[in-house]
Amino acid sequence: MKIERNKFDWSQYLRRSGILASLILTLNSWGQVLFSDNFESGGSNWTLNVGGFGDNPWVINNDYSGFIFTTTPSQPAPITNAPNSFYLHITNQTFCNAGFDCQAVFDAGSTSDYSAVMTNNISTVGFTGVTLEFYYLCAGMSGFTYGNVEYSINNGVSWLPASPNYAGVNTWTLASLTNPAWDNQAQLKFRFRWRNDLLGNDPAFSVDEVQIYVPTTGNSITTDNVSVLSWCQG
């Protein structure tokens, strides 16, 4: 009796293995996420308006349109629940308290300096290449009105600059920051800081889709030795 072995369909295998390899490589490229926040669940991860002064505080809402002032630009697709998701931003407290214009605008007549601080530290012990990413807006005016990011490795006792001063940015832009000083730390946290003088333009400093992660060092797939005869169609 003659037994015929099913012919192995290499094209099918390559298609399937290609999909699988693509999935594995995609998953690996994300690395390990240590912290993420898209502000859709509120502000529990942040302590707003620590110290500071002025009438331009941090808020979290999904207001973009104004009655008097400029509409805040809509968000790009990569942001969760774009184009008008909840986001962290500076607002004009006087108008917002009156029930309108709670979008990303500021009162240029009131000099301000406020921070939005991560409530809890994160540990990066054993990790290298720690990266902070977020989307932001900040028109302001260079040298006068701007936002930036600062970091602490001692539970907020002292702060150091983590970014340049952001100004002149009128569309949602992805920022990616890394610093060897953030690696192997037991108490790392970040804060977003806004400072305005009497000059500058809207939109005020706005932040969304914050993520702190450790990137992978490379992508690889490892298998045992496989004989062609061990494969069967399907």
Disulfide bonds with the S-S distance in Angstrom:
Cys96-Cys102 2.08
